[in-house]
Amino acid sequence: MRIALGIEYDGTAYNGWQRQKTGIGVQALVETAISRVADEAVETICAGRTDTGVHATAQVVHFDSGAERTRSGWLLGVNTNLPGDINATWAALVDDEFHARFSATSRTYVYLILNRRVRSALHRHRAWWVYEPLDEQAMQQAADYLRGQHDFSAFRAAGCQASTPNRNISSLQVRRTDDWLAVTVTANAFLQHMVRNITGLLVAIGRGDKEPAWAKTVLEGHDRTQGGIAAPAHGLTLIDVAYPPQFKLPTGSDLSAPGFVYDASL
């Protein structure tokens, strides 16, 4: 049978999602935990690989197993075998046609920025501290140039292995709440470092170093070297992966909704 799991993790201690030859990837620990519950070797496929230091509240994986367990058995068993900074949030039996990566219709990331004169001890691994005042309205004006279907070569890492730089950003919002700015991006898929590179550009505009139209110039130039710095990894979190309703999987908004209770009775 095919099982889907929702996974959340604090990426601070890990070399990204993927199994690593050196260092520890979240994937290796998740697969070890699942394999212990299944009593057989298990390999997972994820919705989106996250980089070193990046977090997730709504990563999705699937795996195949001949072991017969209830949803509650998978969920509680896996969590028993995971460290405290990695957690399964839900489990579901899915059809063989489900694929954590290829069935996904969109992914959403949020990048958190703490914008004040004083740094934070408690949020140092979850947000980028920028002490210069940021103009969130100028940042949103710049972000508007990036929405839609484009060649995002100017925002991809040099080592990105994607076969095409074309992506479709359906939503890109910059919102401020007191000292906090959240850059929330939804797209069909992302290039390596794409959100971090976009955020770095927006912060430069928010500081007043560049005008909002610079975002359009960089986008159309297709040259990563002209796009400024990348935002550090630790401010980035994968918060949602959307699938067609036929799969009946929880969404990131479900998980964050007040009073959400996962039904593990099956």
C-alpha positions as CSV (number, residue, x, y, z in Angstrom):
1,M,0.0,0.0,0.0
2,R,1.0,3.6,-0.4
3,I,1.1,5.9,2.6
4,A,1.4,9.7,2.7
5,L,2.8,11.5,5.7
6,G,2.8,15.2,6.7
7,I,6.2,16.1,8.1
8,E,7.3,19.2,10.1
9,Y,10.8,20.0,11.1
10,D,13.2,22.6,12.4
11,G,16.0,22.5,9.8
12,T,18.6,24.2,12.0
13,A,20.6,21.0,12.7
14,Y,20.3,19.4,9.3
15,N,21.9,19.6,5.8
16,G,18.5,20.0,4.1
17,W,15.9,17.4,3.4
18,Q,17.8,15.0,1.1
19,R,20.0,12.2,2.3
20,Q,23.6,13.3,2.5
21,K,27.0,11.7,2.0
22,T,28.3,14.0,4.7
23,G,26.1,15.6,7.3
24,I,22.6,14.6,8.2
25,G,19.6,15.1,6.0
26,V,16.0,15.0,7.4
27,Q,15.1,12.3,4.9
28,A,17.5,9.8,6.4
29,L,16.0,10.1,9.9
30,V,12.4,10.0,8.6
31,E,13.1,6.8,6.5
32,T,14.8,5.2,9.5
33,A,11.8,5.9,11.7
34,I,9.3,4.6,9.0
35,S,11.4,1.5,8.4
36,R,11.4,0.6,12.1
37,V,7.6,0.8,12.1
38,A,7.2,-1.1,8.9
39,D,9.9,-3.7,9.9
40,E,11.4,-3.3,6.4
41,A,13.5,-0.9,4.4
42,V,11.5,2.1,3.2
43,E,12.4,5.0,0.9
44,T,10.4,8.2,0.7
45,I,9.6,10.7,-2.0
46,C,9.0,14.3,-0.9
47,A,7.0,17.2,-2.3
48,G,10.0,19.6,-2.3
49,R,13.6,19.4,-1.2
50,T,14.5,22.0,1.3
51,D,18.1,23.3,1.7
52,T,20.4,23.4,4.7
53,G,18.8,25.3,7.6
54,V,15.3,25.6,5.9
55,H,12.3,24.5,8.0
56,A,8.9,23.0,7.1
57,T,5.5,22.8,8.8
58,A,3.9,21.0,5.9
59,Q,6.3,18.8,4.0
60,V,4.6,15.8,2.4
61,V,6.2,12.4,1.6
62,H,4.9,9.2,0.3
63,F,6.3,5.6,0.6
64,D,5.2,2.1,-0.3
65,S,5.1,-0.7,2.2
66,G,3.7,-4.2,2.6
67,A,3.2,-3.6,6.3
68,E,-0.3,-3.3,7.5
69,R,-0.7,-0.6,10.1
70,T,-3.5,1.8,11.0
71,R,-3.1,5.5,10.3
72,S,-2.7,6.0,14.0
73,G,-0.1,3.2,14.1
74,W,2.0,4.9,11.4
75,L,1.7,8.3,12.9
76,L,2.5,7.4,16.5
77,G,5.0,4.8,15.6
78,V,7.0,7.1,13.3
79,N,7.0,9.9,15.9
80,T,8.3,7.5,18.6
81,N,11.4,7.0,16.5
82,L,12.0,10.6,15.5
83,P,14.1,13.3,17.3
84,G,12.2,16.2,18.9
85,D,12.9,18.6,16.0
86,I,11.2,16.3,13.4
87,N,7.6,15.3,13.6
88,A,4.9,13.6,11.6
89,T,1.6,15.6,11.7
90,W,-0.7,13.2,9.8
91,A,-0.8,9.9,7.9
92,A,-3.1,8.8,5.1
93,L,-3.6,5.8,2.9
94,V,-3.5,7.0,-0.7
95,D,-4.1,5.5,-4.1
96,D,-1.0,4.2,-6.0
97,E,-1.5,7.1,-8.4
98,F,-0.6,9.6,-5.7
99,H,2.9,11.0,-5.9
100,A,4.1,13.5,-3.3
101,R,6.1,15.5,-5.9
102,F,4.3,15.1,-9.2
103,S,0.7,15.2,-7.9
104,A,1.3,18.5,-6.1
105,T,-0.3,21.5,-7.8
106,S,1.5,24.2,-5.8
107,R,3.9,24.9,-2.9
108,T,3.9,27.8,-0.5
109,Y,6.9,29.2,1.4
110,V,7.0,32.0,3.9
111,Y,10.1,34.0,4.6
112,L,10.2,35.8,8.0
113,I,12.1,39.0,8.6
114,L,12.5,40.6,12.0
115,N,12.8,44.3,11.3
116,R,13.9,46.3,14.4
117,R,17.0,47.7,15.9
118,V,17.6,44.8,18.3
119,R,18.1,41.2,17.4
120,S,16.1,38.3,18.9
121,A,17.6,35.5,20.9
122,L,14.5,33.3,20.6
123,H,14.0,33.7,16.9
124,R,17.6,33.7,15.7
125,H,17.1,30.4,13.8
126,R,13.7,31.2,12.4
127,A,13.9,34.8,11.0
128,W,16.4,37.1,9.2
129,W,17.1,40.1,11.4
130,V,17.3,43.3,9.4
131,Y,17.9,46.3,11.5
132,E,17.5,49.0,8.8
133,P,13.9,50.2,8.4
134,L,12.2,48.4,5.5
135,D,9.4,49.9,3.3
136,E,7.0,47.0,2.9
137,Q,5.0,48.9,0.3
138,A,8.0,49.4,-2.0
139,M,8.7,45.7,-1.5
140,Q,5.2,44.7,-2.5
141,Q,5.4,47.0,-5.6
142,A,8.6,45.1,-6.6
143,A,7.0,41.7,-5.8
144,D,4.1,42.5,-8.2
145,Y,6.6,42.4,-11.1
146,L,7.5,38.8,-10.3
147,R,4.0,37.3,-10.3
148,G,3.0,35.1,-13.2
149,Q,4.7,32.8,-15.6
150,H,8.4,33.8,-16.2
151,D,11.9,32.6,-16.8
152,F,13.4,32.9,-13.3
153,S,17.0,32.3,-14.3
154,A,17.9,35.5,-12.4
155,F,16.7,33.9,-9.2
156,R,18.1,30.4,-9.4
157,A,21.2,29.0,-7.7
158,A,24.3,28.4,-9.9
159,G,24.0,24.7,-9.1
160,C,20.3,24.3,-9.7
161,Q,19.6,21.1,-11.7
162,A,16.0,22.0,-12.8
163,S,15.5,21.2,-16.5
164,T,13.8,24.6,-17.1
165,P,13.9,28.0,-15.3
166,N,10.2,28.7,-16.1
167,R,8.0,28.8,-13.1
168,N,4.5,30.3,-12.3
169,I,4.2,32.4,-9.2
170,S,0.5,32.7,-8.4
171,S,0.9,34.8,-5.3
172,L,3.7,36.9,-3.8
173,Q,2.7,39.0,-0.8
174,V,4.7,41.1,1.6
175,R,2.9,41.8,4.9
176,R,4.0,43.6,8.1
177,T,2.8,42.9,11.6
178,D,4.6,45.3,14.0
179,D,8.3,44.4,13.7
180,W,7.7,41.3,11.6
181,L,7.6,41.1,7.8
182,A,6.4,37.9,6.1
183,V,7.2,37.3,2.4
184,T,4.8,34.5,1.3
185,V,5.2,32.9,-2.1
186,T,3.0,30.4,-3.9
187,A,4.1,28.8,-7.1
188,N,3.7,25.6,-9.1
189,A,7.3,24.7,-8.3
190,F,10.5,26.5,-7.2
191,L,14.1,26.6,-8.4
192,Q,16.9,26.1,-6.0
193,H,17.3,29.2,-3.7
194,M,14.5,31.0,-5.7
195,V,12.6,32.3,-2.6
196,R,15.8,33.3,-0.8
197,N,17.0,35.2,-3.9
198,I,13.7,36.9,-4.4
199,T,13.6,37.9,-0.7
200,G,17.2,39.3,-0.9
201,L,16.1,41.5,-3.8
202,L,13.0,42.7,-2.0
203,V,15.0,43.6,1.1
204,A,17.4,45.7,-1.0
205,I,14.4,47.5,-2.4
206,G,12.9,47.9,1.1
207,R,16.1,49.5,2.4
208,G,15.9,52.0,-0.4
209,D,19.0,50.8,-2.2
210,K,17.0,50.2,-5.4
211,E,13.6,51.3,-6.9
212,P,10.8,48.7,-7.1
213,A,11.2,48.6,-10.9
214,W,14.6,47.0,-10.4
215,A,12.8,43.7,-9.8
216,K,11.5,43.8,-13.4
217,T,15.0,44.7,-14.7
218,V,16.6,41.7,-12.9
219,L,13.9,39.3,-13.9
220,E,14.1,40.2,-17.6
221,G,17.9,40.2,-17.5
222,H,18.0,36.4,-16.7
223,D,21.4,37.0,-14.9
224,R,21.7,35.8,-11.3
225,T,24.8,37.9,-10.7
226,Q,22.7,41.1,-11.2
227,G,20.1,40.2,-8.5
228,G,21.9,41.0,-5.3
229,I,22.4,38.8,-2.2
230,A,20.4,35.7,-1.2
231,A,18.5,35.9,2.1
232,P,19.9,33.5,4.7
233,A,18.3,30.0,4.8
234,H,17.1,30.1,8.4
235,G,14.2,32.5,7.7
236,L,12.5,30.2,5.2
237,T,9.8,27.7,5.9
238,L,7.7,25.4,3.6
239,I,4.2,26.0,4.9
240,D,1.9,24.3,2.4
241,V,1.7,21.8,-0.5
242,A,-1.5,21.7,-2.4
243,Y,-3.0,18.6,-4.0
244,P,-6.1,17.9,-6.1
245,P,-9.1,17.4,-3.7
246,Q,-9.6,13.8,-4.8
247,F,-6.7,12.8,-2.5
248,K,-8.4,14.4,0.6
249,L,-5.2,15.4,2.3
250,P,-4.8,18.1,5.0
251,T,-3.4,21.4,3.8
252,G,-1.0,23.7,5.5
253,S,-3.9,26.0,6.4
254,D,-5.8,23.1,8.0
255,L,-2.8,22.4,10.2
256,S,-2.5,26.0,11.4
257,A,-6.2,26.5,11.9
258,P,-7.3,26.9,15.6
259,G,-8.9,23.7,16.9
260,F,-7.6,21.5,14.0
261,V,-7.6,17.9,15.3
262,Y,-6.2,15.0,13.2
263,D,-8.5,12.0,13.1
264,A,-6.2,9.0,13.6
265,S,-9.0,6.6,14.4
266,L,-8.7,4.6,11.1
